[in-house]
Amino acid sequence: MKVTVERAQLLKSLSHVHRVVERRNTIPILGNVLIRAENARLSLKATDLDLEVTETLAAEVGTAGSTTVPAHMFYDIVRKLPDGSQIVLEADGDRSVMAIRAGRSRFTLQTLPENDFPDLAAGEMTHSFALPASDVKRLIDRTQFAISTEETRYYLNGIYLHAAGTATAATLRAVATDGHRLAQIDLKLPKGADGMPGVIVPRKTVGEVQRLIEDLEAEITIELSQGKIRFTLGNVVLTSKLIDGTFPDYGRVIPQNNDKELVIDKKDFENAVDRVSTISSERGRAVKLALSAGKLVLSVTNPDSGSATEELEVEYASDALDIGFNSRYLLDIAAQIEGDVAVLRLADPGSPTLVQDKDAKGALYVLMPMRV
């Protein structure tokens, strides 16, 4: 194999691909990236057996061929080579090394045979639809924070993507929950997604897709089957296994009859919660909201360090109510509100609270209270 490629292009592609490779691997080949040169294209592929990313880029192919080299080391070498340099990659089938040349720099890396490299065969994809990158980013950004990190409830370790709504207003819905908070966002159901199976997209996959989105104007093709999902963004193809589990009936935790409505300036609320929570203990993080007509008092009491209170003018005309929340969860949800005004619908100190954007754009959040 002999191929010449421009450094900037190679570095960009490697930065997308090498992230999938775990730093520590019990199987040596999983630490490598597969390099294949043919038909004036260079393709790079990496996998962790659950997730596979392939990217192709234009290159000058002298001799077609393929090999695998350590992903992180290859990335570091290319990153440190001078800007604008032309990189020559050369591998000889008989010797298990690949040479990297650029200007006066020369490296050789140990290779492993391409035949050992695993292939995450996707099988037949039953559904395929396209979405603007901006919509995919919004789906992920608004729900990712609520994905559970608790490994025992593995079926919550991802975003549940499914078709929802009614026949006249069908939606593509993304939901994530960790049992303390829930995030749900709806988009108009794209053509081709009718009858799609409900799938749980793993946390790592979600993070990689989010990082791959660089051009919000681009279009992303999403294909899925019962066990796999594939995202195609330009020259990058990301294929992932889905979480094999049943997502809980989240509709049961979304409150329907919360009759106390609090309308508040999102920025003021966010800043006030942030200020008073400075006092809260790492363990508790509880902030108390005391509501009365037109007024909200936020307070935190920490027996070890002191207390803090802050008063805000709000729109609230229901009965007085004291309720407590985890301050970090409150801040996470406030950060998702896209407009300037947030609406909190409350019932009582022990029931979940519904949070929405005043100009509700298909997103809602549910937060469980804490005892304070």
N, C-alpha and C positions, 0 to 999 in steps of 0.2 A: 504494500500500500504506500502510495506517495501522494500527498495532497497539500496544496498551498491555500491558505485562508487568511482573511484580514483579521487582525487582532481584535478590533472593536466588536465585530460580528461574533467571533468565537467566544469572547468574554461574556457578551450578553446572553448567548445561548447556554453557555456553561453555568452562568449564574442562575438560570431558570432550572436547569437539570440537576446540578449537584446538590441542591437543597434537599432533594428527596432521600439522598444517601445518608443513612445513619452513621454517626461518627464511630460507633463501636459495632462491629459485626462478627458474629461467630462463623458466618459463612463468608470466606474471603471475597468471592466473586461479587457479593452484594455491595462491597466497598468500591467497586469499579464502575466506570461509565463505558458503555459500548459505543465505539466509533466505527461508522461505516461510510466508506467513500465510493460513490458510483454516480454516473450520469451528471457530472458537474454539480453534484450535491454532496454535502457532508451531513450525516445524521448522527445525533447524539442521543443515547437512551440510558436512563437510570431507573432503578426500581428498589423497593424495600419489600417486595412480594405482595403488598397490599395496594400499592400505588405505583404507577409507572408513568414517566414523562418522556416524551420523544420530541425532539426539535430538529428541523432540517434547515440548512442554510446554504447559500451559494458558495461554491469553492472551485478551485482549479484542480481537477483530478488528473494526476499523471498516471498513476496505476491504481485501479480499483482494488478494494480489499477491506478487511475489517479486523478489529482487535479490541481488547478492553484494557483500560489503565486505571490506577487509583484516582477516583473522582476528585477528592478534596485537594490532593497534591497537584493534579493537572490544573485545576482551577487556580490555585495559588501561583503556579508558574506563569500561566497566561496573564493573570492580574498584574504580576510584577514586571512583565516585559514592557518595553517602551511603547508609548502611544504611536499609532500609525504604522506599526511594523507589520510586515508580512510574515506569517508563521508557516514553516514547512513541517509537516508531520510525516514521518517515514517509518514503516515497520516492515521487517523482513520475516516472512513466514517461518524460516528455520530457527531464527534466534528469538527468544521470548523477551524482546525489548522494543520500545518505540522511541525513536529519536525526535526531539523537538528542537527546531532551529529558528532563530530570529536574529538578524544582524550578526553580532559576534557572540551571541549566547547560544549555548548548546546544552541540552539536557537529554538524559535517557531515563525512561521509566520502565520498570518491570511490567510485563503484560501477563494476562491469563487468557486462555483460549476462548474465542467467541462462542464455541459450542457449549461451554459450561454456563453461559449467561441465561438466566431464566426468562421466559416469555409469559407475560400476563395475558394469555389469550382471552380476548373479550367475549368470544362467542357471538351469537346473533343478538343484535340490539332490536328490541321490539318497538320502541318509540323514539322519535327524533323530532326536535323542534329547535328553533333559533330565538335568541333573545339579545337585545342590545347589551353590550358590556355594562353600561350604566345601570341597567335593571338587575343584572346578576350581582353587581357590586352592592347595590342597595339591599337586595335580599340577604346577602351575607352580612353586611355592616350592621343591619338593624337586628339581627338575631344571634350573631356569633357569640356575643358576650354572655348569653344565657345558657350556652352549651355546658352540660355537666362534665366535671373532670373526675367524677367518682367512678373508678373502674368497675366496681361491683354492679352498678346499674349501667352496664355497657350500652344498653339500647338508648340511653340519653346522651351518649357521647358524640352526638352529631346533630345535623339539621334534618328535620323531617320534611320532605318535599313531596307534595301530593296535589291532586286536582280537588278543588272544593267549590263552595258556592252553589248556586242554583243553575238550572238549565239555561235561564235567560242571562244570568250574570255569573258565568263560570270563571273561577280564578285559579291561578297557580299559587299555592300557599306554602310558605316556609314557617316552621315552628321550631323553637328550641326551648327547653326548660331544664332546670336543675333541681326542681322541687321547691325552691325558694322564690324563684321568679320565672316568668314565662314571657317570651316575645313571639309575636305572630305578625306576619306581613303578607298582604295579598297583592298579586299583579293580575292583569287581565290574562286569561288562559291563552297561551300562544297556540297557533295552528300546529297540529301534530301531537299535542299533549293530551288530547281527549282519551279517557280510559287508561291513562298511565298508572302503573302500580305505585302505591305510596312507598317511598324509599328513604332510608336514613343514610345521609352522606356523612362519612366520618370527619371528625374535627381536623385532622391533619390535611385531608383532601380540601376541605373548605378553606383552610389557611393558604394552601398552595394556589388554589384558583384565585383567591383574593390578591395574592402577590403577583400573579401572572397578568392581571388586568392593568395594562399601562395606557391603553387608548380607549377612553370611554365611548368613543363614536363607533368602535368596532362591533362586530357581531360575533356572538358565541353560539356554536352549535352544541346542543346537549343531546346525547343519545343514552338510552338506558334500557336495562333488562331487569329481571328479578334479582340478579346478583351483582351487576356491574353498572358503572356510569362512566360516560366518556365526555370530556369537554374538549372542543377544538377551537383554538383561538389563533387564527392565522397559521403560522408554521409550527405551532405547539399543539401536541395532542397529549392530554392527561387522561389516563384510564385508571379507575379505582374500583376496588371491591366495595360493596355496600355493607353496612352493619346488618348482620343477620339476626333480627330481633323484631319484637312488636312494640311500636311506639304507643305509649298509654293514651287513653281517651282524654286528650287535653281539654276538650270542650267542657268537661265537667268542672274544671277549676276556673273557667272564665265567668266571673260574676255577672248575673243578668239584672239583678234588682237593687243595685247600690243606688240609694236615693239621695245621698248627700254629695253635692257637687262643689268642688273647690276649683276656681279658675285662677291661675297664677302666672306671673311673668317667669318664663323658663330660666332666663339668665339670673334674675334676682334670687330665685329659689335655689338654683345650682350653687351660686356663690355663698348664700347663707348656710346651706347644708355643709359645704366645704369648710367654711370658717368654724362653725360650732363643733364639727366632728374632729377638729384638731385635738380637742380635749379627750375624745372617746378612747377607751382602752382598745388595744389591738384585738383582744379576744371578743369584747362585746360589740363595739362599733355601733351601739344603739343611739338613735336620735329620736327625741319625743316631739311629736307635733301636737300642739294644743290649739284647737280651732274654736273660734267664737265668731259672732257676726262681724264680717269685714276684716277679721284679724287672724293672723297665724303667728304663734310663738314657737320657735324651735329651741329646744334645750337639750343639753347633754350634761350628765353628772357622772364624774368619775371619782370614786372614793380615794383613789391614789393620787390624783393630780389636781382636781378642782372642778369647776363647772363653767358653762357658757350658755348664754341665751341670746336670741336675736328675734326681733319682731318685724313682720312684714305686713303690708296692707294687701288684702286679697279680696276676691269676690267669693263670698261664702254667706249663705243666708239660712242654713239649716241649724239643727240643735248643736250645742257645744259638744266637742268630741276630743278625747285624748287618745292618740294612737302612736305606736313606736315602730320604727323601721331600722334595718341595718343601713347605716349611712352610705356604705360603699355601693350597695345595691341601688339605693335611691339615686346616687350620682351616675351610676351606669345607665339607668333608665332615662334620667334627665338628659344625658348626652345624646340619646337617640332621637329626642324630639326635634323635628326638622324646622318647625315654625318658631315664633317668639312666645307663644302662649301654650301652656300645658293645662289639661283638665284632669283632675283626680276625682274619681267617683268612689265614695267610701260608704260602708255600711255600719260597722261597729269595730271596736278595738281588736276583735279576734278573727275578723273575716278578711279575705283578700281584697286588695284595692286595685281598681282598674285605672290605668294611666293612658291617656291618648293625647295626640296633637289636637289643638282646637280646630285646625283645618284638617281634620282626620284624613290622612292619605293612605288608607288601607292598612295602617299599622296600629297594633294595640299591645299593651304590656300589662302584666299582672304581677303584683308584689304581695308576698305574704307578710303580715305584720310580726313584730317581736314584742315580747312583754317588756315594759319599762316601768 
